[in-house]
């Protein structure tokens, strides 16, 4: 599709609005509010950032577009717009839970980086060309590396960022190598054209290498085993709002593009994961990664004493569950994956928001710091209960329906053989294990005694409102999942997946 610059600007208008917002936040902070208290600067910058993101959302709702510009460099369809709206919503909540933070005085720079990371994610979900996918991945990654290191007063933040950066650089090399092999084999950079060129040629040894390299690269982005080693340190060492954004927004964008690359670029090379009848392809590679992620993530989370590390290992386990949606390689699989990723993102931002409140008052994120929290901050404690039970998959919360939807889509793959049944059984068993460590957090909050001399926590009103909104969203999307699922199914159908 040949487009003029004006049309291209129209298709990329949401990203343009967010970039302009980031620059406005920087200019206002550097020129007008530098002398104010940090909290007031966060309030002003956060309002500008939130309004900019809201404006981009309104643009997509009022002026829906459908285009495939520059050979897949920028694909705009109902599915990408749905995911972009979800990403911008997660960005707004990240900004709002940052307002009461005290980890930095560089407010404008911090908020601008959050917005630039969001722009990278938006371009990522709109890309169906391997060059654009790699560029968008790196824009997102570089912003997140810096956000991880943003607490200059804490050596753990610098250590976490260094590990994240080194692992990320290595993963980028694997991704680039895998994508370059795809180009060499097909002579194309568009995912659809790559699949058309490779169709009927069988599993060339170089194609197997390309599959492995690509799975390694994207496995790092979604923190799947054995490419997860950066996640626990990054989640624990990063400023809590930064960790929340890494755990939510980047997961949504990375999983969607992972599914797109596998379903569109490697179409015809799926293979099979039917029990005792494996056939080489990308599905067995992802199946092994998913099984290891569910096992290691849940079992290691049991012994954690830091709540942020506990959430990190929980995130690794959830990556395993979400990979079932990728393996479903169907329209329903994509819809279930996006629903799971979006609701998981909301829940995780909420959980990190509660951790930020406790960490700010007690100085750390240990389980013992949550002792008796229900008597000192009842609203925040109730919200944390909703988030933990949703992550555990307890009905009628969003986490339960997310798992149910993904597992149902996986069981339909390879029917009537129920090829993914063994993985679904493992996922259900590991979900039962996860309930133990989520209840450990709630035990500290509701059962453990208040430490001697502990005073009532004064939680800012804004934090309580934001956490309550997130908790309400988790309950709403669990009780009425069709609010998202119905829209998602129509979006996936319109996108032709």
C-alpha positions in Angstrom: 0.0 0.0 0.0 1.5 3.3 -1.1 0.8 6.2 1.2 1.6 9.8 1.4 3.5 11.3 4.3 0.2 12.9 5.5 -1.6 9.6 5.5 1.3 8.0 7.3 1.2 10.7 9.9 -2.5 10.0 10.3 -1.9 6.3 10.8 0.9 7.0 13.3 -1.0 9.8 15.1 -1.4 8.0 18.5 2.4 7.4 18.6 3.0 11.0 17.5 0.7 12.4 20.3 2.6 10.4 22.9 6.0 11.5 21.6 4.9 15.2 21.7 3.5 14.6 25.2 6.9 13.2 26.3 8.7 16.3 24.9 6.1 18.6 26.6 6.7 16.9 30.0 10.4 17.4 29.6 10.2 21.0 28.6 7.7 21.9 31.4 9.8 20.1 34.0 13.1 21.7 32.9 11.8 25.2 32.5 8.8 25.8 34.8 8.6 23.3 37.7 12.3 22.6 38.5 12.2 24.6 41.7 9.0 23.0 43.1 8.8 20.0 45.5 9.3 16.6 43.8 5.7 15.5 44.6 4.2 18.6 42.9 6.5 18.1 39.9 5.3 14.5 39.7 1.7 15.7 39.9 2.1 18.3 37.1 4.1 15.9 34.9 1.9 13.0 35.6 -1.2 15.0 34.7 0.4 16.1 31.4 1.5 12.5 30.6 -1.9 11.1 31.5 -3.8 13.7 29.4 -1.5 12.9 26.4 -2.1 9.2 26.7 -5.8 9.8 27.1 -5.8 12.0 23.9 -4.1 9.2 22.0 -6.8 6.8 23.2 -9.6 9.2 22.2 -8.0 9.6 18.7 -8.1 5.8 18.1 -11.7 5.5 19.4 -13.0 8.5 17.3 -10.9 7.9 14.2 -10.5 4.1 13.7 -8.1 3.3 10.9 -7.3 0.2 8.9 -4.0 0.2 6.9 -1.0 -1.8 6.0 1.6 0.8 5.2 5.1 0.4 3.8 5.0 -3.3 3.4 4.0 -4.2 6.9 6.2 -1.6 8.7 3.0 0.0 10.2 -0.1 -2.2 10.3 -3.2 -0.5 11.8 -6.2 -2.7 12.3 -8.8 -3.2 15.2 -6.5 -5.7 17.0 -3.4 -3.4 17.1 -5.6 -0.5 18.1 -7.2 -2.5 20.9 -3.7 -3.5 22.2 -2.4 0.1 21.9 -5.4 1.4 23.9 -4.6 -1.3 26.6 -0.9 -0.3 26.6 -1.8 3.4 27.0 -4.1 2.5 29.9 -1.3 0.6 31.6 1.0 3.6 31.0 -1.5 5.9 32.7 -1.7 3.7 35.7 2.1 3.4 35.9 2.3 7.2 35.9 -0.3 7.5 38.6 1.4 5.0 41.0 4.6 6.9 40.4 3.3 10.3 41.7 3.9 9.6 45.4 7.4 8.1 44.7 10.6 9.6 46.1 13.2 7.6 44.3 14.3 10.4 41.9 14.3 14.1 41.5 14.6 13.8 37.7 10.8 13.8 37.2 10.6 15.0 33.6 13.3 12.5 32.4 11.6 9.6 34.2 8.1 10.3 32.8 9.5 11.0 29.3 11.2 7.6 29.4 8.0 5.9 30.4 6.2 7.5 27.5 9.0 6.6 25.0 8.9 3.0 26.2 5.1 3.1 25.5 5.7 4.4 22.0 8.2 1.6 21.4 5.5 -0.9 22.5 2.9 0.7 20.3 5.1 0.5 17.2 6.0 -3.1 18.1 2.4 -4.3 18.1 1.8 -2.5 14.8 4.8 -4.1 13.0 4.7 -7.1 10.6 8.1 -6.4 9.1 11.1 -7.9 10.9 13.2 -4.7 10.5 10.5 -2.6 12.2 10.0 -5.3 14.9 13.7 -5.2 15.8 13.8 -1.4 15.9 10.7 -1.1 18.1 12.0 -3.8 20.4 15.2 -1.9 20.9 13.4 1.4 21.5 11.3 -0.3 24.2 14.3 -2.2 25.7 16.6 0.8 25.9 14.0 2.9 27.7 13.3 0.1 30.2 17.0 -0.5 30.9 17.3 3.2 31.9 14.1 3.1 33.9 15.5 0.1 35.9 18.6 2.1 36.8 16.6 5.3 37.7 17.1 5.0 41.5 20.6 6.4 41.8 20.5 6.2 45.6 20.3 2.4 45.6 23.1 0.2 44.3 20.6 -2.7 43.7 19.0 -0.5 41.0 22.3 -0.1 39.1 23.0 -3.8 39.5 19.6 -4.8 38.3 19.9 -2.5 35.2 23.3 -3.9 34.4 22.1 -7.5 34.4 19.0 -6.5 32.5 21.1 -4.7 29.9 23.7 -7.5 29.5 21.1 -10.2 29.1 19.1 -7.9 26.9 22.0 -7.2 24.6 22.7 -10.9 24.2 19.0 -11.6 23.5 19.0 -8.8 20.9 21.9 -10.5 19.2 20.0 -13.9 19.1 16.9 -12.1 17.8 18.8 -10.3 15.1 20.6 -13.5 14.0 17.3 -15.5 13.9 15.6 -12.7 11.9 18.5 -12.3 9.5 18.4 -16.1 8.8 14.7 -15.7 8.0 15.6 -12.9 5.5 18.3 -15.1 4.0 16.0 -18.0 3.5 13.1 -16.1 2.1 14.5 -12.9 0.6 11.7 -10.9 2.3 11.3 -8.9 5.5 7.4 -9.0 5.7 6.2 -11.9 7.9 3.5 -12.9 5.4 5.9 -12.9 2.5 8.5 -14.9 4.5 5.9 -17.6 5.3 4.9 -17.7 1.6 8.5 -18.1 0.5 9.2 -20.9 3.0 5.9 -22.8 2.5 6.4 -26.3 1.2 10.2 -26.4 1.6 10.2 -28.5 4.8 12.3 -27.8 7.9 15.6 -26.6 6.4 18.4 -26.9 9.0 18.9 -23.1 8.8 15.1 -22.7 9.4 15.5 -24.8 12.6 18.3 -22.5 13.7 16.2 -19.4 12.9 13.3 -20.9 15.0 15.6 -21.6 18.0 17.3 -18.1 17.8 13.9 -16.3 17.5 12.4 -18.3 20.5 15.5 -17.4 22.6 15.2 -13.7 21.7 11.5 -13.4 22.5 11.8 -15.9 25.4 14.0 -13.2 27.1 11.5 -10.5 26.4 8.7 -12.4 28.1 11.0 -13.8 30.9 10.4 -17.5 30.1 12.8 -20.2 31.4 15.7 -20.6 30.7 15.9 -17.0 29.6 14.5 -15.6 32.8 17.7 -14.9 34.8 17.4 -11.1 34.6 13.8 -10.9 35.9 14.0 -11.5 39.7 16.9 -9.0 40.1 15.4 -6.4 37.7 12.0 -6.6 39.5 13.6 -6.3 42.9 16.2 -3.7 42.2 14.2 -1.4 39.8 12.1 1.4 41.2 8.8 -0.2 42.0 6.8 1.8 39.3 9.4 0.9 36.7 9.2 -2.8 37.7 5.4 -2.5 37.4 5.7 -1.2 33.8 8.2 -3.9 32.8 5.9 -6.6 34.2 2.8 -5.3 32.5 3.2 -3.2 29.4 6.2 -4.9 28.0 4.6 -8.3 28.6 1.5 -7.3 26.6 3.5 -6.0 23.6 6.1 -8.8 23.6 3.5 -11.6 23.8 1.5 -10.2 20.9 4.5 -9.8 18.6 5.8 -13.2 19.7 2.5 -14.8 18.6 2.5 -12.8 15.3 6.0 -13.8 14.4 5.3 -17.5 15.1 1.9 -17.6 13.5 2.6 -15.5 10.4 6.4 -15.7 9.9 6.7 -19.4 10.7 3.4 -20.6 9.3 3.7 -24.2 8.1 6.6 -24.9 10.4 4.5 -25.5 13.6 5.3 -29.1 14.2 3.4 -31.1 16.8 3.4 -31.5 20.6 1.0 -34.4 20.8 2.0 -36.5 23.8 4.7 -39.1 22.7 4.4 -38.0 19.1 6.5 -34.8 18.8 7.2 -33.4 15.3 9.9 -30.9 14.9 8.8 -27.2 14.5 8.4 -24.1 16.7 5.6 -25.6 18.9 7.9 -28.2 20.6 10.5 -25.5 21.3 7.8 -23.3 23.0 6.2 -26.2 24.7 9.5 -27.1 26.5 10.0 -23.4 27.5 6.4 -23.2 28.7 6.6 -26.3 30.9 10.0 -25.2 32.4 8.6 -21.7 33.1 5.5 -23.1 34.9 7.6 -25.5 37.0 10.5 -23.3 38.0 8.5 -20.1 38.4 6.0 -21.6 40.8 8.4 -23.8 42.8 11.0 -21.1 43.3 8.4 -18.5 44.2 7.5 -20.6 47.3 10.8 -19.8 49.1 11.0 -16.1 48.4 10.9 -13.6 51.3 10.9 -10.5 49.1 7.4 -9.8 47.7 8.9 -8.2 44.5 11.0 -11.3 43.9 7.9 -13.4 44.6 6.0 -11.5 41.9 9.0 -11.9 39.6 8.9 -15.7 39.8 5.2 -15.6 39.6 5.6 -13.6 36.3 7.8 -16.3 35.0 5.1 -18.9 35.7 2.5 -16.7 34.1 4.7 -16.5 31.0 4.4 -20.2 30.8 0.6 -20.1 30.9 0.5 -17.3 28.3 2.7 -19.4 26.0 -0.2 -21.8 25.7 -2.1 -19.0 23.9 0.8 -18.7 21.5 0.9 -22.4 20.8 -2.9 -22.4 20.1 -1.9 -20.5 16.9 -5.5 -19.7 16.1 -7.7 -16.6 16.3 -9.2 -17.8 19.6 -5.6 -18.4 20.9 -4.6 -14.8 20.1 -7.8 -13.4 21.7 -7.2 -15.5 24.9 -3.6 -14.5 25.0 -4.4 -10.7 24.7 -7.2 -11.0 27.3 -4.8 -12.8 29.7 -1.9 -10.4 29.1 -4.0 -7.2 29.5 -5.8 -8.4 32.7 -2.5 -9.7 34.1 -1.0 -6.3 33.4 -3.7 -4.5 35.4 -3.3 -7.0 38.3 0.5 -6.7 38.4 0.5 -2.9 38.3 -1.9 -3.0 41.3 0.2 -5.5 43.2 3.3 -3.4 42.6 1.3 -0.3 43.7 0.6 -1.9 47.0 4.3 -2.9 47.4 5.3 0.7 46.6 3.0 2.0 49.5 4.5 -0.6 52.0 8.1 -0.1 50.8 7.8 3.7 51.1 6.7 3.4 54.7 8.8 0.5 55.9 11.9 0.8 53.7 11.8 -2.7 52.2 9.5 -5.2 50.5 10.0 -8.2 52.7 7.0 -10.4 53.6 7.4 -9.4 57.2 6.8 -5.8 56.3 3.2 -6.7 55.3 2.4 -8.1 58.8 -0.9 -6.7 60.1 -1.3 -4.4 57.1 -5.1 -5.0 57.2 -5.4 -3.2 60.5 -3.2 -0.3 59.4 -4.4 0.2 55.8 -7.7 -1.7 55.2 -8.4 -0.3 51.7 -4.9 -1.1 50.4 -5.1 -4.6 52.0 -8.4 -5.4 50.4 -7.0 -4.4 47.0 -3.9 -6.6 47.5 -6.2 -9.5 48.3 -8.0 -9.0 45.0 -4.7 -8.9 43.1 -3.2 -12.0 44.8 -6.4 -14.1 44.4 -6.7 -13.0 40.7 -3.0 -14.0 40.1 -3.8 -17.3 41.7 -6.8 -17.8 39.4 -9.6 -17.7 41.9 -13.1 -17.1 40.5 -14.8 -14.7 39.8 -11.7 -12.6 39.2 -10.1 -11.8 35.9 -7.2 -14.1 36.5 -9.5 -17.1 36.7 -11.2 -16.4 33.4 -7.9 -15.6 31.7 -6.5 -19.0 32.6 -9.8 -20.7 31.6 -9.9 -19.0 28.2 -6.2 -19.8 27.4 -6.5 -23.4 28.6 -9.7 -23.9 26.5 -8.0 -22.4 23.4 -5.0 -24.7 24.0 -7.2 -27.8 24.3 -8.8 -27.1 20.9 -5.4 -27.2 19.3 -4.8 -30.5 17.6 -8.4 -31.7 18.3 -9.5 -34.5 18.5 -6.1 -35.6 19.8 -6.0 -33.0 22.6 -2.4 -32.4 21.7 -1.8 -29.8 24.5 -3.7 -31.7 27.2 -0.5 -32.7 29.0 0.6 -29.0 29.2 -2.9 -27.9 30.3 -2.8 -30.5 33.1 0.7 -29.3 34.2 -0.6 -25.7 34.1 -3.6 -26.5 36.3 -1.4 -28.4 38.8 1.1 -25.5 39.0 -1.8 -23.0 39.5 -2.7 -25.0 42.6 0.9 -24.8 43.8 0.8 -21.0 43.2 -2.1 -20.6 45.6 0.3 -21.4 48.5 2.7 -18.5 48.0 -0.1 -16.0 47.2 -1.8 -17.0 50.4 1.5 -16.5 52.3 1.3 -12.7 51.4 -2.4 -12.6 52.5 -1.5 -14.5 55.7 0.9 -11.7 56.6 -1.6 -9.0 55.8 -4.7 -10.5 57.5 -3.4 -13.1 60.1 0.0 -11.9 61.3 0.1 -9.6 64.3 0.9 -5.9 63.8 4.6 -5.4 64.8 5.1 -3.7 68.1 5.3 0.1 67.8 3.9 0.1 64.3 1.7 3.1 63.6 -1.2 3.4 61.2 -0.1 3.8 57.6 -1.1 7.1 56.1 -1.7 6.1 52.5 -2.1 9.1 50.0 -5.7 9.4 48.7 -4.5 9.2 45.1 -2.8 5.9 45.7 -6.0 4.5 47.3 -8.1 5.7 44.4 -5.8 4.3 41.8 -5.5 0.9 43.5 -9.2 0.7 44.1 -9.8 1.4 40.3 -7.4 -1.4 39.4 -9.0 -3.8 41.8 -12.5 -2.8 40.5 -11.2 -3.5 36.9 -9.9 -7.0 37.9 -13.3 -7.8 39.5 -15.3 -6.3 36.6 -13.4 -8.1 33.8 -13.7 -11.4 35.8 -17.4 -11.1 36.4 -18.2 -9.8 32.9 -15.3 -11.1 30.7 -17.3 -10.5 27.5 -16.7 -6.8 27.9 -13.2 -7.6 26.6 -13.6 -11.0 25.0 -16.4 -10.0 22.6 -14.5 -7.0 21.4 -11.3 -9.0 21.1 -12.8 -11.8 19.0 -14.2 -9.2 16.6 -10.8 -7.5 16.5 -8.9 -10.7 15.8 -11.4 -11.6 13.0 -11.0 -8.2 11.4 -7.2 -8.6 11.6 -7.4 -11.9 9.7 -5.6 -14.0 12.3 
